[in-house]
């Protein structure tokens, strides 16, 4: 067994960053729902909340802490609120014509 020296450590990135894609999000949510269907769920509200949280965080390209409350948050509203989401139909009346605007006030480096 050898001792580590400072030369053994590096500040280089150990792996390439990879954005979460739509296919991975689909697999995560599908696995969550399939597991709940097969093994049962005590409360489907919790399962739907988890699925929507996964999709919302990926769609907004944010971190979990940007839209949820952490133990050490001291802000008045350190989470995504109902009033922070504005949705409207633009140029049509189909679901594909929905545009949304989100207010993320707890974004990293903007607290």
N, C-alpha and C positions, 0 to 999 in steps of 0.2 A: 504494500500500500504506500503510495507516494503522497506527499503534501502538495496542495495546490499553491501556485504562486500567482502573483498579479498578472503575469503573462498568459495565464490560462483563461482569464476572463476577457470578454469582448463586449463592446457596445453595439456590434453589428446585429441586424435583424436576423433572428434564428429561422424565420420562415416568411414566405411572402404573404402579404395581406390578401385576403380573398373576400369580396363582398358577398353577402348572402343573396342568392338568386331566387327567383320565383319557384323553380323546381324544388329547391331545398325547403322552402317555406311550405310548399304543397305537401311534401313528404312528412314534415314535422307535424302539421295539422292533421293530415290523414292518419298518421300513426297514433296521435292523441285520441282522435275520435274512434278509430278502430279498437284501440285498447279499452276504451270506455264501453263500447258496445259489447265486446267479448267478455270483459271481466266485470262489467257493471260500474255504475257511478252512484255515489251517495247523493250527489246534487248536480244536475246537468247545468245549472247556472254557473257553477265553478268551471266546468269543462268548457263551456262556451266562452267564459271570460278568458281562460287561458288561451284558447284558439284565437280570439280576437286580439289579445295582447301580442301574440306572436306576429300576427299579420300587420297590426298597426305599427309596431316598432320597426319591422322590416320596410313597410311602405314609407314611413317618415325618415328612414335612414338615421335613426337616433339610438341612443342607449336606453336601457330599461330605466335607469335613474333619471332620465330626462322627462319621463312622463308619469313616473310613480313616486310615491313618497318613501324616503329613506329615513332611518332612525335618527340620524343627526341633522336632518333638514330643519331649519328654523324659520324659513320664509312663511308668510301668511298662506300662500297657495303654492306649495312645492310640487304640484302634480298637475296633470292634464284634467281640466274641468269640463263640464258639459258646455259651458259658454265659450270655451276655447275652440270649439269646432263649428265652422260655418259651412253649410252645404247648400248648393243651389243647382237648379237645372239651367243649362245654357244651350241655346239653339236646339231645342227639342224636348220631348217628354219621355224619353227612354232612359233606362238606368245607365247606359253608356254616356249620357250627356250630363251626368252629375260631376260637378267640380266642388272641391272641398278646400278649405283653408284652415290650418291648425296653428294655434299659438303655443309655442313651447318656451315657457319662461324659465325653465330650470336647466337649460342647455349648458353643457360643460363650458367653462370659462366665462359664462354670462350670469353666474349666480350672484 
